[in-house]
Structures are given as structure tokens and as C-alpha cells.
Amino acid sequence: MTTARDLLIVALDAAPRRPVEQGDLSLALAGAELIDLMDVRALLLDGDLIVPSDPPVTDDRLLAQAGSALVRQPPYESVEDWLWRRGRGLSATYLAGFEEEGLLTRPQRRWLPSWTGEAALADSLARCEAADRWAAQEPVLATLATAVGIRETPAGELPEETGAATTTVLAAVDDAVTELTAVRQRRAVEKAAFDNVWRGP
């Protein structure tokens, strides 16, 4: 399992209590992919620039797709640019992948967040492994979950062995989600003002 997959599973399990914005989750999944790609030595960070190395050796189709999407010619892409480019619609991509693999089911008459397309997690080894990692409060997964609002409390300080590159990615995810939240709030205010104009005094 990858961090990205575990994050989606945690988000789906938490959705009835803590609905997650699809855009926020997509940004966090893109960040999780970078961390997963670093773990398989498919890239390294030069400051905040993503420098690819060999294509990832992985059986995970979604992670392989992420590796193929890396910009492989200078000037390399920044972490921030990757989050916005790769993150566009990424939660839907992962949901489709989960459904193809049988990790999602479509039960009838059950409350589900709208962005799942009314699909729910099936009982699986992947779900159990993600639940174990979540219960253990693994720092990287917990930090990503905090960024998208699954956890109320901050994840706490990352252990020293986390490394500067992972910390850079996690900080970029938090900044991007904060920016997206501000955009949503601004649009909501503008829409309310527009509606008031048409409604009249």
C-alpha cells in the first residue's frame, strides 16, 4: 500500500463524520504521491524542485502513473506546481482505480459523500492495513489527514528521520489546501453579493 491509497481509505472511512472537500483531497493525494515516489527512489528534491531519477519500480498502477507524469527535463517542476497540476481531479482518478480493483462497492440507500459517486469501501486487506496505520498515528499520514480536515488536532511534530524533503512536501500541501480554501470562501462571498444584487433591496 502507498500513502496516497491509505489517505483515500482514511478519508472514505471518515466521510460520514468528517466530509472532505474533493479539491483538498486531490491536492493531498498529489503530495502523498511525491512522498511515495521518494520512498521508491524515483525522485529527489533540490530545494522545492522535483528532480526525477529512474521510473519507479512498483506494482502499484496509480503510483506508476504518477512517476510517468513527472517533468523529466529542466527546468524541473516545483512541488507547488506539481500539486496543482497533478492534483486536478486526482481523487476521482483514485476512486476509479479503487473501483476497478474491487476496493469499492455501490450499496443502495446508504449515506455517502457526493464526490465518491455513491461508492463505499469494501472490506479488504488494504482497508485493514490503512486502518492499522491510522490507528498507529503514523506521522506523515496524520499530517496529510490534518491538512484536509480529517483530524481536528494538529498531527504534532514530525520525527527527525522524516527528512527535509518530506517536510517540504507536507508544508506545500498545507499551503495549497489553505489557498484553495481561501479561493472557495472568496467565491462564496462573491456569489452571495451577486445574489443580493439580483434580489434587490
GIDADA-V551344 format. One record per pair of residues at least 4 apart in sequence whose C-alpha atoms are under 8 Angstrom apart, sorted by the first residue. I is the first residue (numbers start at 1). GAP is how many residues later the second one is. Records with the same first field share a line. If there is no record, write none. Layout:
I->GAP, GAP
//
This chain:
1->4, 5, 125, 128
2->4, 34
3->4, 29, 30, 32, 33, 138
4->4, 24, 25, 26, 28, 29, 32
5->4, 89
6->4, 120, 121, 123, 124, 135
7->4, 22, 123, 134, 137, 138
8->4, 17, 21, 83, 86
9->4, 112, 118, 121
10->4, 120, 121, 124
11->4, 8, 9, 134, 139
12->108, 109
13->108
14->4, 5, 136
15->4, 5, 97, 98
16->95, 96, 97
18->131, 132
19->94, 131
20->4, 5, 128, 129, 130
21->4, 127
22->4, 69, 93
23->4, 64, 65, 66, 68, 157
24->4, 124, 153, 156
25->4, 66, 123
26->4, 61, 62, 63, 64, 65
27->4, 56, 57, 59, 60, 61, 63, 146, 149, 150
28->4, 55, 59, 116, 119, 120, 145, 149
29->4, 58, 61, 62
30->4, 52, 53, 56, 57, 60
31->4, 52, 138, 139, 141, 142
32->4, 112
33->4, 30, 33
34->4, 135
35->4, 131, 134
36->4, 27
37->4, 5, 6, 19, 26, 30
38->4, 5, 6
40->16, 17, 18
41->12, 13, 15
42->10, 11, 12, 13, 14, 25
43->7, 8, 9, 10, 11
44->6, 7, 8, 9, 121
45->4, 5, 6, 120
46->4, 5
47->118
48->30, 31, 120
49->27, 28, 29, 30
50->26, 27, 28, 29
51->21, 25, 26
52->18, 19, 20
55->9, 12, 13
56->7, 8, 11
57->7
58->5, 6
59->5
60->4
61->4
62->4, 32, 35
63->4
64->4
65->4
66->4, 20
69->17
71->5, 6
72->4
77->4, 5
78->4
79->4, 90, 93
80->4, 92, 93, 96
81->4
82->4, 5
83->4, 90, 93
84->4, 92
86->4
87->4
89->4
90->4
91->4
92->4, 23, 24
93->4
94->4
95->4, 9, 21
96->4
97->4
98->4, 5, 6
99->4, 5, 6
102->20
103->18, 19, 20, 21
104->15, 16, 17, 18
105->14, 15, 16, 17
106->12, 13, 14
107->11, 12, 13
111->7
112->4, 6, 7, 8
113->4, 5
114->4
116->4
121->6
122->5
123->4, 5
124->4
125->4
126->4
127->4
128->4
129->4
130->4
131->4
132->4
133->4, 5, 8
134->4, 7, 8
137->4, 5
138->4
139->4, 16, 17, 19, 20
140->4, 18, 30
141->4
142->4, 9, 13
143->4, 11, 12, 13, 27
144->4, 26, 29, 30
145->4, 5, 6
146->4, 5, 6, 7, 8, 9
147->26, 27, 30
148->29
151->4
158->4, 9
162->4, 5
163->4
164->4
165->4
166->4
167->4
168->4
169->4
170->4
171->4
172->4
173->4
174->4
175->4
176->4
177->4
178->4
179->4
180->4
181->4
182->4
183->4
184->4
185->4
186->4
187->4
188->4
189->4
190->4
191->4
192->4
193->4
194->4
195->4
196->4
//
